[in-house]
Amino acid sequence: MLERKRTRLSRTEKDDIWRRWKAGQSMHRIGRAYGRPHPTIRKLLLPLGGIAPIARRRSRLALTLAEREALTSPPETTPASADSSIAVATSH
């Protein structure tokens, strides 16, 4: 049996495979173009029923990295605000 080094398909290769499949090329032809057996191409196409997935994008409601950082980091205190908080705490 022929042993091959297993390499994964890159994102650009996957996008090109989906483009070729949509253009009507067979799995055998696509596999030959990439030097891979057709079951490799089949494993990419079959789970989605031959329909290319839509491009993923982040929800407009999701927090940005800066917003997440602001929530997880402790608030910055200035000496003036620290003094006023001590004065409020001691007056009670």
TIMAR-29280 format. One line per 2 residues: number of its first residue (from 1); their letters; for each residue x, y, z of N, C-alpha, C. Coordinates in pm, whole numbers, plus 50000, padded with zeros to 5 digits. Atoms other than C-alpha are relative to their C-alpha. Layout:
<rs>
NUM) a) X Y Z X Y Z X Y Z  ...
</rs>
This chain:
<rs>
1) ml) 50084 49882 50000 50000 50000 50000 50089 50124 50000  49927 49875 50014 50120 50346 49911 49975 50088 50122
3) er) 50015 49913 49885 50187 50561 50216 50021 50144 49956  49991 49858 50032 50127 50933 50184 50012 50080 50129
5) kr) 49995 49907 49887 50214 51215 50415 49867 50076 50000  50129 49933 49992 49885 51359 50536 50020 50150 50016
7) tr) 49998 49854 49992 49851 51728 50470 49858 50049 49988  50134 49943 50003 49544 51934 50529 49988 50100 49886
9) ls) 50026 49901 50103 49384 52154 50270 49999 50139 50063  49999 49862 49949 49447 52525 50317 49865 50064 49972
11) rt) 50126 49928 50020 49162 52775 50331 49982 50038 49852  50010 49961 50141 49242 52895 49976 49973 49878 49913
13) ek) 50027 50122 50077 49248 52537 49846 49854 49958 50015  50140 50036 49977 48910 52467 50006 49907 50093 49921
15) dd) 50082 49904 50075 48765 52784 49854 50003 49969 49852  49988 50033 50142 48899 52683 49512 49927 49871 49967
17) iw) 50072 50126 50023 48758 52331 49547 49850 50028 49992  50143 49965 50004 48413 52476 49626 49967 50073 49870
19) rr) 50023 49928 50125 48446 52710 49326 49995 49904 49882  49997 50099 50109 48541 52421 49096 49877 49911 50002
21) wk) 50118 50087 49988 48258 52205 49232 49876 50072 49950  50114 49922 50045 48006 52483 49173 50002 50019 49848
23) ag) 49988 49984 50145 48142 52522 48818 49969 49870 49925  50040 50125 50064 48055 52157 48755 50109 49897 49981
25) qs) 49893 50098 50013 48389 51979 48778 49973 49880 50089  50020 50121 49921 48386 51621 48903 50101 49994 50114
27) mh) 49908 50019 49887 48550 51512 49229 50133 49941 49951  49878 50060 50054 48798 51304 49027 50088 50107 49936
29) ri) 49923 49895 50068 48901 51604 48818 50060 50099 50101  49950 49909 49897 48934 51831 49121 50115 49934 50076
31) gr) 49895 50073 49930 49137 51564 49301 50128 49993 49919  49880 50005 50087 49372 51528 49004 50070 50135 49995
33) ay) 49942 49865 50003 49423 51906 48997 50085 50026 50124  49926 49981 49875 49545 51891 49358 50092 49884 50033
35) gr) 49913 50115 49974 49726 51558 49332 49952 49919 50120  50058 50072 49887 49490 51400 49584 49892 49905 49950
37) ph) 50107 50091 50042 49250 51108 49567 49863 50066 50017  50132 49938 49995 48884 51192 49508 49929 49985 50135
39) pt) 50067 50003 49868 48774 51070 49855 50037 50119 50090  49961 49880 49924 48968 51365 50000 49905 50115 49966
41) ir) 50091 49895 50045 48752 51599 49795 49859 49970 50050  50133 50043 49955 48441 51399 49884 49980 50032 50148
43) kl) 50010 49973 49856 48514 51438 50257 49976 50148 50028  50024 49856 49984 48510 51815 50211 49858 50037 49957
45) ll) 50128 49962 50057 48194 51830 50001 49880 49930 50064  50114 50081 49956 47975 51554 50144 49932 50049 50128
47) pl) 50069 49960 49877 47910 51679 50501 49904 50118 49983  50085 49884 50022 47751 51995 50361 49904 49979 49883
49) gg) 50093 50031 50108 47554 51820 50088 50037 50064 49868  49956 49939 50125 47760 51980 49813 49967 50148 49989
51) ia) 50034 49857 50001 47646 52329 49909 50107 50074 50080  49890 49927 49935 47926 52572 49992 49949 50077 50121
53) pi) 50042 49926 49881 47910 52722 50341 50014 50151 49976  49989 49855 50012 47851 53094 50375 50120 50047 50081
55) ar) 49884 49946 49929 48142 53307 50489 49958 50041 50141  50032 49966 49861 48152 53348 50865 50036 50146 50026
57) rr) 49971 49863 49959 48135 53695 51013 49946 50021 50140  50035 49973 49861 48107 53833 51360 49870 50080 50008
59) sr) 50125 49929 49979 47769 53952 51485 50028 50145 50036  49983 49859 49965 47728 54327 51511 49972 50023 50148
61) la) 50031 49987 49858 47604 54267 51866 50113 49950 50090  49890 50055 49921 47925 54091 51976 50093 50112 50045
63) lt) 49906 49900 49949 48169 54286 52189 50131 49996 49923  49868 49995 50062 48494 54403 52035 50105 49961 50104
65) la) 49893 50036 49908 48828 54308 52186 50021 50109 50106  49981 49890 49906 48864 54653 52345 49888 50002 50105
67) er) 50112 50002 49905 48517 54625 52503 50013 49884 50099  49980 50114 49910 48595 54279 52644 50111 50028 50099
69) ea) 49889 49964 49911 48923 54406 52786 49954 50097 50108  50049 49900 49904 48745 54699 52951 49915 49934 50109
71) lt) 50084 50068 49902 48503 54460 53122 50081 49914 50096  49923 50092 49916 48772 54225 53254 50108 50068 50082
73) sp) 49893 49932 49925 49032 54479 53370 49939 50081 50113  50052 49921 49888 48991 54652 53707 49995 50148 49962
75) pe) 50009 49856 50034 48883 55017 53690 50122 50074 50055  49885 49920 49957 49164 55267 53712 49954 50103 50101
77) tt) 50035 49900 49898 49157 55481 54024 50107 50107 50001  49906 49888 49990 49312 55822 54048 50014 50033 50149
79) pa) 49984 49965 49858 49450 55953 54378 49884 50084 50054  50110 49914 49953 49169 56211 54399 49875 49916 50027
81) sa) 50119 50082 49979 48895 55952 54357 50022 49901 50113  49971 50091 49890 49068 55718 54602 49981 50072 50133
83) ds) 50017 49922 49876 49075 55995 54867 49853 50023 50030  50142 49974 49976 48707 56071 54819 49927 49874 50041
85) si) 50065 50124 49961 48611 55705 54849 50034 49966 50145  49962 50023 49860 48805 55681 55178 49920 50092 50091
87) av) 50076 49903 49919 48630 55995 55306 49856 49955 50013  50139 50047 49996 48288 55850 55219 49989 49880 50091
89) at) 50003 50122 49919 48371 55518 55385 50015 50032 50149  49979 49966 49860 48489 55683 55710 49888 50086 50058
91) sh) 50107 49914 49949 48194 55922 55735 49878 49920 50043  50117 50082 49964 47944 55635 55775 50017 49933 50128
</rs>
